[in-house]
Amino acid sequence: MKPLKGNKKIEFLFEKGKRFSSSFLRCVFLEQDSEDLLYVVSVPKKSFPRAVDRNKIKRQLREVLRKNPEVFKKNGFGLYMIIYTRSSFVDFDELNEDVCSLF
């Protein structure tokens, strides 16, 4: 799993990707033929105005992704954008369960 970089790739993902959601997260997914899993994690500034809070949630989400690569490989290889939709903090274990149930 590698981070997805570049505005053009992210815009392409939003235009062509499939969307699905769970209680804490929304995901945009675009399947590709390559053997790469590329991801972006996003936390809205409107929900968490302080950068410290946004960065904490991003770190937790990246750790969940790092610990569960087999969950994403079942879905297929491609581009993922994971957006945190909750307006409050969630425990790491709850976040982990939510990510696993989402995919």
C-alpha positions in Angstrom: 0.0 0.0 0.0 1.3 3.4 -1.0 0.0 6.9 -0.6 -1.8 8.4 -3.6 -0.3 11.7 -4.6 -1.3 14.3 -7.2 -4.3 16.4 -7.7 -5.1 15.0 -11.2 -5.2 11.4 -9.9 -7.4 12.4 -7.0 -9.8 14.3 -9.3 -9.9 11.3 -11.6 -10.8 9.1 -8.6 -13.7 11.4 -7.6 -15.0 11.5 -11.2 -14.9 7.8 -12.0 -14.9 6.0 -8.6 -17.6 4.1 -6.8 -18.7 5.3 -3.5 -19.7 3.4 -0.4 -19.9 4.3 3.3 -20.2 3.1 6.8 -21.0 4.7 10.2 -17.7 6.6 10.5 -16.2 6.6 7.0 -17.0 7.2 3.3 -14.9 5.6 0.7 -14.3 6.3 -3.0 -12.8 3.3 -4.9 -11.6 2.9 -8.4 -10.4 -0.5 -9.6 -7.3 -0.7 -11.8 -5.4 -3.4 -13.5 -2.1 -2.7 -11.8 -0.9 -4.6 -8.7 -0.7 -1.3 -6.6 -3.0 -0.2 -3.8 -2.9 3.5 -3.5 -4.8 5.4 -0.8 -5.6 8.9 0.5 -6.9 9.6 3.9 -8.9 12.8 4.5 -10.5 14.5 7.5 -12.7 17.6 6.8 -11.5 20.9 8.2 -15.1 21.9 8.9 -15.6 19.1 11.4 -12.1 19.4 13.1 -10.8 23.0 12.8 -7.6 22.2 14.7 -4.9 20.6 12.6 -3.7 18.6 15.6 -7.0 16.8 15.8 -7.2 16.1 12.0 -3.6 14.7 12.1 -4.4 12.4 15.0 -7.4 10.9 13.1 -5.3 10.5 9.9 -2.6 8.7 11.8 -5.1 6.3 13.3 -6.7 5.6 9.9 -3.3 5.0 8.3 -2.4 2.6 11.1 -5.6 0.7 10.5 -4.8 0.5 6.8 -1.3 -0.7 7.6 -2.5 -3.4 10.0 -5.2 -4.8 7.6 -3.8 -5.0 4.1 -5.6 -8.3 3.4 -9.0 -6.5 3.7 -8.2 -4.2 0.8 -6.7 -7.0 -1.4 -10.0 -8.8 -1.2 -11.7 -5.8 -2.8 -9.2 -5.5 -5.6 -6.3 -3.4 -6.5 -6.8 0.3 -7.3 -7.2 3.7 -5.8 -8.9 4.4 -2.5 -9.9 7.6 -0.8 -11.1 7.3 2.7 -12.9 10.2 4.2 -13.7 10.4 8.0 -17.3 11.6 8.3 -17.8 11.6 12.1 -17.7 15.0 13.9 -16.2 13.6 17.1 -13.3 11.3 18.0 -13.7 7.5 17.9 -11.8 4.9 19.8 -9.1 3.1 17.7 -10.7 -0.3 18.1 -14.1 1.0 16.9 -12.4 2.6 13.9 -10.6 -0.7 13.1 -13.9 -2.6 13.2 -15.6 0.0 11.1 -12.9 -0.1 8.4 -13.0 -3.9 8.3 -16.8 -4.0 8.0 -16.7 -1.3 5.3 -14.5 -3.5 3.0 
